[in-house]
Amino acid sequence: MLLEAIEHRPKMNWAYTVDKETIHLRIRTKKSDVERIFVIGGDKYAWDRTKEEIPMRVFASDELFDYWECEAKPPYRRLKYGFKLESGSETVWMNEDGFHHTERTSSDDFYEIAYINPEDIIKTPEWAKNAVFYQIFPERFANGDPSRDPENVQPWGGKPEVDSFFGGDLEGVRQHLDYIADLGINAIYFTPIFEAPSNHKYDTQDYLKLDPHFGDIDTLKQLIEECHGRGIRVLLDAVFNHSGKTFKPFVDVKENGADSAYADWFHVREFPIEVKDGIPSYETFSFEPNMPKFNTGHPEVKKYLLEAARYWIGEVGFDGWRLDVADEVDHRFWREFQTVVKEANPEAYIVGELWHEATPWLQGDQFDSAMNYPFTYAVRDFVALGKTDARKFAYSLSKQLARYPLPVSQAAFNLLDSHDTERILTVAGGDKNKLKLAVTIQMTYPGTPCVYYGDEIGIDGGADPDCRKCMEWDESKQDRDLHEFYKTAIGLRHEYAALRTGRFDVLHAEEGGHTLAYRREDEESTLIVALNASDKPQTVEIDANGGSEKTTAEAWSV
Amino acid sequence: MLLEAIEHRPKMNWAYTVDKETIHLRIRTKKSDVERIFVIGGDKYAWDRTKEEIPMRVFASDELFDYWECEAKPPYRRLKYGFKLESGSETVWMNEDGFHHTERTSSDDFYEIAYINPEDIIKTPEWAKNAVFYQIFPERFANGDPSRDPENVQPWGGKPEVDSFFGGDLEGVRQHLDYIADLGINAIYFTPIFEAPSNHKYDTQDYLKLDPHFGDIDTLKQLIEECHGRGIRVLLDAVFNHSGKTFKPFVDVKENGADSAYADWFHVREFPIEVKDGIPSYETFSFEPNMPKFNTGHPEVKKYLLEAARYWIGEVGFDGWRLDVADEVDHRFWREFQTVVKEANPEAYIVGELWHEATPWLQGDQFDSAMNYPFTYAVRDFVALGKTDARKFAYSLSKQLARYPLPVSQAAFNLLDSHDTERILTVAGGDKNKLKLAVTIQMTYPGTPCVYYGDEIGIDGGADPDCRKCMEWDESKQDRDLHEFYKTAIGLRHEYAALRTGRFDVLHAEEGGHTLAYRREDEESTLIVALNASDKPQTVEIDANGGSEKTTAEAWSV
């Protein structure tokens, strides 16, 4: 056995609790190097009568490693545990103090979950695990109230520029809720709607005020009420990393420098604030002078932003937050944020914009999940660009599943594109079969899928601002076949819980080729998804019954 | 290169920030497998003009791995980074997305510290890094006020039983501060002093009241004042995991069951609370019915305990907390606890009783350090019991150093024994040379040493209650030679900052033998510690000048 490859992390993402009785344990070994692993676990205060051996199973594999897991239900909510690894005639025991070639008589050196505290359980909202999201960029979805149009509004459907306005608003969204519901959507994610000068509203002017071009608070409350009436939850975007240039405290600091009452609200390196050689004398998002970074350690800043966090959930009725540039804000702020938000609504869903490894935010104390861009890029490379083979794609998915606790993976925000990327259809060179294949994966994979508005009727678009085109409401200009496909795929996801929260097992992932098959399975049903990302028909043999009899295999071709 | 062995964890303990400018980065490789490693780092928004290569160095090694580290000081407090690993003609680039055999042109897939937020910096109190602690079990240190003796007090110096009282008190401690200061001690750790029926006081009756047998609040405040006047800090022990059986809310629950106003203060599985076949119907420490576990998620419990946490620091003047059974309490509670305590005193030192891998508590958000029992057992096995060779001992120390951020290692609570273990002299079979060797290691190793009262004059003792004997104040019965040795060792630690916060490098660790040498070094001085844990004289050649010229090598023999 290659001992150097064997890895376990006590607590953190490889030993965590999911309810008052249940611990998930994971371990990593060199690929195909170990045949069987057992957890040896028990209560440290009653070792002899509670000790048990629990078999583990491989739940994911990548280029280098196998990842194993099992569940433990210790009778007194305490677990001391070690691992017994078997390969051929070799048996190795692994405890916290290292490897042993004989079994230890004492559990002193074992790993430990000292107690399953309810406060430390990793749980994510059930509704989010069962949601199919629709992302709306409000300025571009529908113009329902032309009286609220900004000055210089462009004709609907024109070419979007960085600073153009087309007059989209919340009343427009309200008027199209039938359309959204008909597609099978049960959750909407709105990019920001707070008062802000830009069309995208990521440069907030007032965190407690709706942008008047989008509507008034009554329109918003009515919209949310109508959404809830249809079983549609509503997620809101916010930028707590930085404000916009018209945010009053920042304006005050610009004007009054160190004498401003808000001087400590930002990270100012030197007063007066200015920009020298393109470098602001204060911290900003990137080097953008108009996006000054908040000092989120300052009590007044925290009070202001956390009040906003509470207000839109607790009083206006939103069901959660998507957090812009979440990785540049401190962890302490996010922990307080989570406390405030979950107090306002224990079922609120918190999604961070985190493009990278997100483990430090996903231990149950900060976010429920992250924008799953690693998923986005894996699907693009495999399906849309053909850059990776099925094997590498499967490895990439497995690596992601191994990284996060199960409740986090089940609520991962799985998107194919967004207002921050090229549209998936454009990445696929306009090939709608590729788009359909990508959507098939998205709708049959663990995690919360999100459809970017208009993808479902064939809207294309390159990088920002081109990916922010106006929604097309003329049905004759919509791709209705594609729309039908989306409805079917989303419908299938709603029909089978196994596609949402069932186990995920790769059955086949062709090396150097493009055929992939995986199984989703729960107690109710088993579904096999078989995909061919090449242009040509392919025949693949799959051992579909691997260990399971209760099968409803479903053939479904794109 | 063995890729399976290479490991890096973004954020967490292997990529953390220590001040507003500085990031520590670490990576693990198979032992002796890689010759050079460079961090390739830069600002993601200004990659081309900030990109740099930073060489790493091996700072620790164990049986299987080398651990490398370096420091990065990104100009704009943001760091994207990857690793370049070289061995012979082989070069491998490791980024977040895996391994590559050519350099990546883009930093998109690199690891990232998105921003050095001041709130996330890992810092531990400077005074703790420079402290030598003395642990006092108040009931057994000195009887300064016989009027406060409990009933049935035993004659001082008698054999301790589980429930015996000898009349030690705080006035007794106060009277011996000269003795303590003379030894070189600059910090005292008191086991609990809150009102409680037992002699050890781990079964708290009232968290806001001093035990009357130990003194009144004025004696305590005077004691703390006198300590502070001598530059001695004072650490207090508390049990926030469970209360004692006489704690009023628990008494109320026992009497009134589900109707008690305190019914939710504990984790009751079934009312009325009772014990069946040795298993309480409520959660406890171990299966001990008289130590009911707090529901630390309950707002009133939190309020009560956090008020205690604040009161003893903010109003009475203690300098920190040692937290009993810290691993069985939830992380959310500890985070709030840290906030409250550091608000009361930003320099407060928080030490958890954690016998195992403590990373989940030592990320800067909960504790400053942990009782370093892994150190205790490593020293015992090598020095006192001769169970491990010098090589294995060095590996064990290295493993621990690799586990924790540097500021945490520098404040690790390094003890040789305590009220919970056999005394080190007894473990060493009464061999005082072995004891001296153990103390030499303790006083020359990174982390905060703690002397258990009486060890310095030769008190021995087996497991509890024998390790809790009365302090011997008759000088003729004290081992004055040993006492002198302690003074010298402690004095040496105070004299050379390098012994406290300097680098630690193993120079020699004999395989199958007992000779060990290591270097402690900072900008001021270099010290070589050479140890022989065998009975016989040994000659060892050491390359003492490895890379350094500024040496004050000091010969010091035990």
Interface residues (C-beta under 8 A of the other chain):
Chain A: L2 L3 E4 A5 E7 P10 K11 M12 K30 Y45 A46 E63 L64 F65 Y76 R77 R78 E96 G98 Y111 E112 A114 Y115 N117 P118 E119 D120 I279 E283 S286 F287 K293 T296 G297 V325 D327 E328 V329 D330 H331 R332 F333 R335 H356 E357 T359 P360 D365
Chain B: L2 L3 E4 A5 E7 P10 K11 M12 K30 Y45 A46 E63 L64 F65 Y76 R77 R78 E96 G98 Y111 E112 A114 Y115 N117 P118 E119 D120 I279 E283 S286 F287 K293 T296 G297 V325 D327 E328 V329 D330 H331 R332 F333 R335 H356 E357 T359 P360 D365
